[in-house]
Amino acid sequence: MTTAATAAATDGSPLALPEMGCGTWAWGNRLLWGYDQSMDDELRRVFDHCLRHGVTLFDSGDSYGTGRLNGRSEVLLGQFAQGYSGPNRQALCLATKLAAYPWRLTPGSVVRAGAASAERLGRPIDLVQMHWSTANYAPWQEGPFLDGLMDLCARGQARAVGLSNFGPKRLRLAHQRFEARGLAIATLQVQYSLLSTYPVSELGLKDLCDELGIRLIAYSPLALGLLTGKYSAKGPFPSGVRGILFRQLLPKIQPLLAVVGAIAAHRQKAPAQVALNWCLCKGTIPIPGAKTLAQAEQNTAALGWRLDAGEVEELDRAAQGSDRQMVQNIFQSS
């Protein structure tokens, strides 16, 4: 277990969370990420590398996977976890998010969804999360859904509960509901990167999470790949939906990418490592995705060092000019 994970375990949470996790949105998603089952051996190498290097948190969702591959990410995580025998095995934290589908209206429906995820994972869920807040369209659905998450903990089918895409108002309400049952919210994850500081900077979520003892997880910390330095404004671009987005955004964010690139060159790091390290310096747990071993190696090389205060301030200034260029999650609540 890493030092960071050990320290996190002393804050009253039942989980020992690492400095950085691994997102598995791409593991099964054909539409956006071009997944094919021939990739599974490489994904296993990604899993093994991350876990060996202290990246013990793997974040999934029961909606991950396109079409008939729905749930594929959870299935792969379960298979990889069962077959792994290397370092940090005992610290492994398998997290999944249950989608707030319109037919999940009762605590029982959430418990059944959690049980299905646990079956795909082949073990109880370490961290079960509500995938998004329903405050923007069906606020009455939220309470029963949260009750179902708490019931999963009470039944021993999950060790801890987290939330995703909750703003400060809804987070406080959820916290009160959990307190009434003597339970805690372990984590909150929001879209957060140099291209999407809105949930943290404008909504003040980091300060509130610190106040409530909740760890803040940053998803899409590389902004779907825009912050990796791999793509130029002139292309070539990724295929599909990402390509459309990249054509629109890359010309607009060149000043930010220039600052990231300059710091990366000075540090002899990759731009992606600078972007991830910035998230670490902000006190969040970034969960970048990886489809290849090379990407996983690049991500883990963001650990073990820190940007200095001047570099963080320089990146903050550059981010202010580009912030909210990135598409925001429509389910992010206030």
C-alpha positions as CSV (number, residue, x, y, z in Angstrom):
1,M,0.0,0.0,0.0
2,T,1.3,3.5,-0.8
3,T,2.0,6.1,1.8
4,A,-0.8,8.2,0.5
5,A,-3.2,5.3,0.7
6,T,-2.2,4.5,4.3
7,A,-2.7,8.2,5.3
8,A,-6.1,8.3,3.7
9,A,-7.2,5.3,5.7
10,T,-6.8,7.3,8.9
11,D,-9.4,9.9,8.1
12,G,-12.4,7.8,9.3
13,S,-13.2,6.4,5.8
14,P,-13.4,2.6,5.4
15,L,-11.3,3.0,2.2
16,A,-7.6,3.6,1.7
17,L,-7.5,5.7,-1.4
18,P,-4.4,6.3,-3.4
19,E,-3.1,9.6,-4.9
20,M,-4.3,8.6,-8.3
21,G,-6.8,6.1,-9.8
22,C,-7.6,4.7,-13.2
23,G,-10.8,5.4,-15.1
24,T,-12.2,2.5,-17.2
25,W,-14.8,4.3,-19.3
26,A,-13.1,3.2,-22.4
27,W,-13.1,-0.5,-21.4
28,G,-16.0,-1.7,-23.4
29,N,-17.0,1.6,-25.1
30,R,-17.0,1.3,-28.9
31,L,-18.8,4.5,-29.8
32,L,-16.4,7.0,-28.2
33,W,-13.2,5.0,-27.6
34,G,-13.2,2.3,-30.3
35,Y,-13.1,-0.7,-27.9
36,D,-12.6,-4.1,-29.3
37,Q,-12.3,-7.4,-27.4
38,S,-8.9,-7.9,-29.0
39,M,-7.7,-5.1,-26.6
40,D,-8.4,-7.2,-23.5
41,D,-4.8,-8.5,-23.1
42,E,-3.5,-5.0,-23.3
43,L,-6.1,-3.8,-20.8
44,R,-4.9,-6.5,-18.4
45,R,-1.4,-5.1,-18.7
46,V,-2.7,-1.7,-17.9
47,F,-4.4,-3.0,-14.8
48,D,-1.3,-4.9,-13.6
49,H,1.0,-1.9,-14.2
50,C,-1.3,0.5,-12.4
51,L,-1.8,-1.8,-9.4
52,R,1.9,-2.6,-9.1
53,H,2.7,1.2,-9.1
54,G,0.2,2.1,-6.3
55,V,-2.7,3.1,-8.5
56,T,-5.1,1.0,-6.5
57,L,-8.4,2.7,-7.3
58,F,-10.2,1.6,-10.5
59,D,-13.4,3.5,-11.3
60,S,-16.1,1.9,-13.5
61,G,-19.9,2.2,-14.0
62,D,-22.7,-0.2,-14.7
63,S,-23.5,1.9,-17.8
64,Y,-20.0,1.5,-19.2
65,G,-19.9,-0.6,-22.4
66,T,-21.7,-0.1,-25.7
67,G,-24.8,-2.1,-26.6
68,R,-24.5,-5.8,-25.9
69,L,-21.2,-5.0,-24.1
70,N,-23.0,-3.0,-21.4
71,G,-21.2,-3.8,-18.1
72,R,-18.1,-5.0,-19.9
73,S,-15.8,-2.6,-17.8
74,E,-17.0,-4.3,-14.6
75,V,-16.6,-7.8,-16.0
76,L,-13.0,-7.0,-17.1
77,L,-12.1,-5.5,-13.8
78,G,-13.4,-8.6,-12.0
79,Q,-11.4,-10.9,-14.2
80,F,-8.2,-8.9,-13.9
81,A,-8.6,-8.6,-10.1
82,Q,-9.1,-12.3,-9.7
83,G,-6.0,-13.1,-11.8
84,Y,-3.7,-10.6,-10.2
85,S,-1.2,-11.8,-7.5
86,G,1.4,-8.9,-7.4
87,P,2.0,-6.0,-5.1
88,N,-0.8,-3.9,-3.6
89,R,-3.4,-6.7,-4.1
90,Q,-4.9,-6.1,-0.6
91,A,-5.2,-2.4,-1.3
92,L,-7.2,-2.9,-4.5
93,C,-10.3,-0.7,-4.5
94,L,-12.9,-1.5,-7.2
95,A,-15.4,1.4,-7.5
96,T,-18.4,1.5,-9.7
97,K,-21.2,4.0,-10.4
98,L,-24.8,3.0,-10.6
99,A,-26.7,5.0,-13.3
100,A,-29.7,7.0,-12.2
101,Y,-31.9,5.4,-14.8
102,P,-35.6,6.6,-14.7
103,W,-36.8,3.1,-13.7
104,R,-34.6,3.1,-10.6
105,L,-37.1,4.7,-8.4
106,T,-36.9,2.8,-5.1
107,P,-34.1,1.7,-2.8
108,G,-34.8,-1.9,-3.7
109,S,-34.1,-1.2,-7.4
110,V,-30.7,0.4,-6.5
111,V,-29.9,-2.6,-4.3
112,R,-30.6,-4.9,-7.2
113,A,-28.4,-2.9,-9.5
114,G,-25.6,-3.0,-7.0
115,A,-26.0,-6.7,-6.6
116,A,-25.7,-7.1,-10.4
117,S,-22.5,-5.0,-10.5
118,A,-21.0,-7.0,-7.6
119,E,-21.7,-10.2,-9.6
120,R,-19.9,-8.8,-12.6
121,L,-17.0,-7.7,-10.4
122,G,-17.0,-11.1,-8.7
123,R,-16.7,-9.5,-5.3
124,P,-18.5,-6.9,-3.1
125,I,-18.1,-3.3,-4.3
126,D,-15.5,-1.3,-2.5
127,L,-17.0,2.0,-3.5
128,V,-20.5,2.3,-4.9
129,Q,-21.5,5.6,-6.3
130,M,-24.5,7.4,-7.7
131,H,-23.5,8.2,-11.2
132,W,-25.2,11.6,-11.4
133,S,-27.5,13.8,-9.5
134,T,-31.1,13.9,-10.7
135,A,-31.6,17.4,-9.3
136,N,-31.9,19.0,-12.7
137,Y,-34.8,17.0,-13.9
138,A,-36.2,14.6,-11.1
139,P,-35.0,15.8,-7.7
140,W,-37.5,13.5,-6.0
141,Q,-35.6,10.4,-7.4
142,E,-32.4,11.3,-5.5
143,G,-33.5,10.4,-1.9
144,P,-34.6,6.9,-2.6
145,F,-31.6,6.3,-4.7
146,L,-29.3,7.4,-1.9
147,D,-31.2,5.2,0.5
148,G,-30.5,2.3,-1.8
149,L,-26.8,3.0,-1.8
150,M,-26.8,3.1,2.0
151,D,-28.7,-0.2,2.1
152,L,-26.0,-1.8,0.0
153,C,-23.5,-0.9,2.7
154,A,-25.8,-2.2,5.4
155,R,-26.1,-5.5,3.6
156,G,-22.3,-5.8,3.2
157,Q,-22.5,-5.6,-0.6
158,A,-20.5,-2.4,-0.6
159,R,-17.9,-1.0,1.7
160,A,-18.4,2.7,1.2
161,V,-20.6,5.1,-0.8
162,G,-19.6,8.0,-3.1
163,L,-21.4,10.5,-5.3
164,S,-20.7,11.9,-8.7
165,N,-21.7,15.2,-10.4
166,F,-23.2,16.7,-7.2
167,G,-22.9,20.4,-6.5
168,P,-22.7,22.0,-3.0
169,K,-26.4,22.3,-2.4
170,R,-27.2,18.7,-3.3
171,L,-24.1,17.5,-1.5
172,R,-25.1,19.1,1.7
173,L,-28.6,17.6,1.5
174,A,-27.1,14.2,0.8
175,H,-24.7,14.5,3.7
176,Q,-27.6,15.3,6.1
177,R,-29.4,12.2,4.8
178,F,-26.4,10.0,5.4
179,E,-25.7,11.5,8.8
180,A,-29.3,10.6,9.9
181,R,-28.3,6.9,9.3
182,G,-24.9,7.3,10.9
183,L,-23.1,6.8,7.6
184,A,-20.6,8.9,5.7
185,I,-20.1,9.9,2.1
186,A,-16.6,8.8,1.3
187,T,-16.0,10.5,-2.1
188,L,-17.4,12.9,-4.7
189,Q,-16.2,12.9,-8.2
190,V,-16.6,15.7,-10.7
191,Q,-15.3,16.7,-14.1
192,Y,-12.1,18.6,-13.2
193,S,-9.0,19.5,-15.3
194,L,-7.1,22.6,-16.5
195,L,-10.0,22.8,-19.1
196,S,-12.8,22.3,-16.6
197,T,-12.2,24.0,-13.3
198,Y,-15.9,25.1,-13.0
199,P,-17.2,22.6,-10.4
200,V,-14.3,23.3,-8.0
201,S,-13.4,26.9,-8.6
202,E,-16.9,28.4,-9.1
203,L,-19.0,26.0,-7.0
204,G,-16.4,25.7,-4.2
205,L,-16.6,22.0,-4.0
206,K,-13.1,21.3,-2.7
207,D,-13.6,23.5,0.4
208,L,-17.0,21.9,1.1
209,C,-15.5,18.3,0.7
210,D,-12.7,19.2,3.1
211,E,-15.3,20.5,5.6
212,L,-17.4,17.3,5.3
213,G,-14.4,14.8,5.2
214,I,-15.1,13.8,1.6
215,R,-12.3,13.0,-0.8
216,L,-12.7,14.8,-4.2
217,I,-12.0,12.7,-7.3
218,A,-11.2,14.4,-10.6
219,Y,-12.6,12.6,-13.7
220,S,-11.6,13.4,-17.2
221,P,-8.4,15.1,-15.8
222,L,-6.9,15.0,-19.3
223,A,-10.1,16.4,-21.0
224,L,-10.6,13.3,-23.2
225,G,-7.0,13.6,-24.4
226,L,-6.9,17.3,-25.2
227,L,-4.3,17.9,-22.5
228,T,-2.0,15.1,-23.5
229,G,0.0,17.1,-26.1
230,K,-0.7,14.4,-28.6
231,Y,-2.9,16.5,-30.9
232,S,-2.2,19.8,-32.7
233,A,-4.7,22.4,-33.9
234,K,-4.1,21.2,-37.5
235,G,-4.8,17.5,-36.8
236,P,-4.8,14.7,-37.3
237,F,-7.7,14.2,-34.9
238,P,-9.3,11.2,-33.2
239,S,-12.2,9.6,-35.1
240,G,-15.9,9.9,-34.3
241,V,-17.4,12.3,-31.7
242,R,-14.0,13.1,-30.1
243,G,-12.7,14.3,-33.5
244,I,-15.6,16.8,-33.8
245,L,-14.9,18.1,-30.4
246,F,-11.2,18.4,-30.9
247,R,-11.6,20.3,-34.2
248,Q,-13.7,22.9,-32.2
249,L,-11.6,23.2,-29.1
250,L,-7.9,22.7,-30.1
251,P,-7.6,26.1,-31.9
252,K,-9.1,27.9,-28.9
253,I,-6.9,26.3,-26.2
254,Q,-3.4,26.8,-27.7
255,P,-2.3,29.4,-25.1
256,L,-3.0,26.9,-22.3
257,L,-1.3,24.1,-24.2
258,A,1.7,26.3,-24.8
259,V,2.1,26.9,-21.0
260,V,1.6,23.1,-20.2
261,G,4.2,22.3,-22.9
262,A,6.7,24.8,-21.7
263,I,6.5,23.5,-18.1
264,A,6.7,19.9,-19.3
265,A,9.8,20.6,-21.3
266,H,11.5,22.4,-18.4
267,R,10.5,19.4,-16.1
268,Q,11.5,16.8,-18.7
269,K,8.0,15.4,-18.3
270,A,5.1,14.8,-20.8
271,P,2.3,17.4,-21.0
272,A,-0.1,14.8,-19.7
273,Q,2.0,14.3,-16.6
274,V,2.0,18.1,-15.9
275,A,-1.8,18.2,-16.3
276,L,-2.3,15.3,-13.9
277,N,0.2,16.7,-11.4
278,W,-1.7,19.9,-11.3
279,C,-4.8,18.0,-10.2
280,L,-2.7,16.3,-7.5
281,C,-1.4,19.7,-6.3
282,K,-5.1,20.8,-6.0
283,G,-5.7,18.0,-3.5
284,T,-7.9,15.9,-5.8
285,I,-7.5,12.2,-6.9
286,P,-7.3,12.2,-10.7
287,I,-8.6,9.1,-12.5
288,P,-7.2,9.2,-16.0
289,G,-8.1,6.5,-18.3
290,A,-5.7,4.2,-20.2
291,K,-6.2,1.8,-23.0
292,T,-2.5,0.9,-23.6
293,L,0.4,0.1,-21.3
294,A,2.2,3.1,-22.7
295,Q,-0.6,5.4,-21.6
296,A,-0.6,3.7,-18.1
297,E,3.1,4.2,-17.8
298,Q,2.8,7.9,-18.8
299,N,0.0,8.4,-16.2
300,T,1.9,6.8,-13.3
301,A,5.0,8.9,-14.1
302,A,2.9,11.9,-12.9
303,L,3.4,10.5,-9.3
304,G,6.4,10.9,-7.0
305,W,7.0,14.6,-7.7
306,R,5.2,18.0,-7.5
307,L,5.0,21.1,-9.5
308,D,6.2,24.1,-7.5
309,A,3.9,26.9,-6.4
310,G,5.0,29.2,-9.2
311,E,4.2,26.6,-11.8
312,V,0.8,25.9,-10.3
313,E,0.0,29.6,-10.4
314,E,1.1,29.9,-14.0
315,L,-1.1,27.0,-15.0
316,D,-4.0,28.5,-13.0
317,R,-3.7,31.8,-14.9
318,A,-3.6,29.9,-18.2
319,A,-6.6,27.8,-17.2
320,Q,-8.7,30.9,-16.5
321,G,-8.5,31.9,-20.1
322,S,-9.5,28.4,-21.3
323,D,-11.8,27.3,-18.6
324,R,-15.3,26.1,-19.6
325,Q,-14.2,25.6,-23.2
326,M,-14.6,22.0,-22.4
327,V,-18.2,20.6,-22.6
328,Q,-19.6,20.4,-19.1
329,N,-21.6,17.4,-17.8
330,I,-25.3,18.2,-18.2
331,F,-26.1,16.3,-14.9
332,Q,-23.8,18.4,-12.8
333,S,-26.0,19.9,-10.1
334,S,-25.8,23.1,-8.1
